[in-house]
Amino acid sequence: MNKFWILLPIIYPLITGAILPLFRFKERKSRNIYTEVVTIINSIFVWMLLTNAPEGTFRALNLAGDLEITFHIDGLGSVFAGLVSVLWPLATLYAFEYMEHLGKENTFFAFYIMTYGITIGIAFAANLMTLYMFYEMLTLVTLPLVMAGMSREAIMAGRKYILYSMGGAAFAFIGFIFIFTFGTSMNFVPGGVLTGAGLVGREKLMRWVYVLAVMGFGVKAAIFPFHGWLPSASIAPTPVTALLHAVAVVKAGAFAIIRITYYSFGADFLHGTFAQYIVMSFAIVTIVYGSVRAYREPHLKRRLAYSTVSNLSYIIFGASLMTPLGLTAALSHMIYHAVVKITLFFCAGAVLCKTHREYVRELDGLGRKMPVTFAAFTIGSLAVVGIPPLPGFISKWNLCTAAVKEGSGWAYAGVAALLVSALFTALYMFTIVIRSYFPKADFDYKTLDGVKDPTWQMCLPFVVFVVMIVLLSFTGSQLIGYFESIAELMAR
């Protein structure tokens, strides 16, 4: 396959999304069909490339000297792109019913489609310049989604999101400049690019730069204390929060951290140094903090948002072990958490859409009235807690095993954090499930008259995700084997 085709799943949604508002659709159905068809076609483009990846790197644009926009498909990029391409069409289908009464749907779906292309650009980026550019574009194109509805709360959430993102970009840019100056290349190279003579005497400085770069990219990955934008963004429509909290934005942050750790700075250069332990410490604190805040949070979507804060740092903790096992565990949790968390957010969105109930205390008895929704939510809850043989157990087991084999004190502290987080996760998730199925003895079901599951457009996506959760439980060995093959190329 010609290397030029790598641009197709990036450019196609940018163009088709940008021109969507220009069409005068007579019916919502026509616009929805256009949106879904565009999304499905783009996923087909992605899988055509993943199954028949072009060799080498495609240089799309030279900005100046070594500053180039280049694309390449490798194992890590394939994992991220494959995840996005599977989840996006279903998320789009879910959005049609949800957004029906919120208005400005043409603008919403235009940005929703364009975000798909930019996310694939991050996945296929062949160098730090390209990754950074698309990373910044992701902030700009998702800002209107966060502010959809333009309520006062949505505007405030959008302001917080852009401020956090701009601050993070500044720290990430420091890493960009130092890699450009002292690295042997801007390209992503397994093992890193800090091998030149210009590095001599600057090792400590470059390790501090790595910490700053991780904190910068870690804003989107919601590392404490840079996580504040994520719970605030839960004010956005559920198709957006699911997109932010499970697929595109937060996983882009974790993906970028993995990229710079293993492809720019290099695990050999970082392992056993203060830089590794600082990053690992931030991840450990965030794992516990996010779980405790989720337990204390009464608002359903914000509870799930704090759960995401915690689980994202599972990925960062695995990556910060800087071993093949740690990286394998990080990749497995990146995939498993995305599928599970988007299921939970979609179920929460169905509750909000059909009942307008936002708080955990208001969910009593809904399990009987919304059987499909809460059956999916229950399975998702079991998975995110880590009940075997569901995929959440597999990735957490891999993380603990990798940490024990790494053997440092910080790694053992991470295991303790994972165990504490598992306890709090059980408490904050099972509280919801129990309330929905077993309300108080004097509960009056007449207060739920008329409440029912949403239509197939909303139900089908999270039912499919539940099937995926079950399938992942029984196909884990094959998937983990693929992650191991990727990790062996990148880790020390």
Protein Blocks (a to p, Z undefined) as FASTA:
>chain_A
ZZklmmmmmmmmmmmmmmmmmpccfbfklmmmmmmmmmmmmmmmmmmmmmmccehjddfb
dfbhjlccdddddfklmmmmmmmmmmmmmmmmmmmmmmmmngjmlmmmmmmmmmmmmmmm
mmmpcbfklmmmmmmmmmmmmmmmmmgojaaklmmmmmmmmmmmmmmmmmmmmmmmmmmm
mmmbfbdcehijalbfklgoplmmmmmmmmmmmmmmmmmnopafklmmmmmmmmpcfklm
mmmmmmmmmmmmmmmmmmmmmmmnopklmgopaklmmmmmmmmmmmmmmmmmmmmpmbfk
lmmmmmmmmmmmmmmmmmmnopaklmmmmmmmmmmmmmmmmmmmmmmmmmmmmnopabfk
lmgoklmmmmmlmmmmmmmmmmmnopafbfklmmmmmmmmmmmmnopaklmmmmmmmmmm
mmmmmmmmmmmmmmmmmccfklcfklmgoiacddfklmmmmmmmmmmmmmmmmmmmmmmm
mmmmmmmmmmZZ
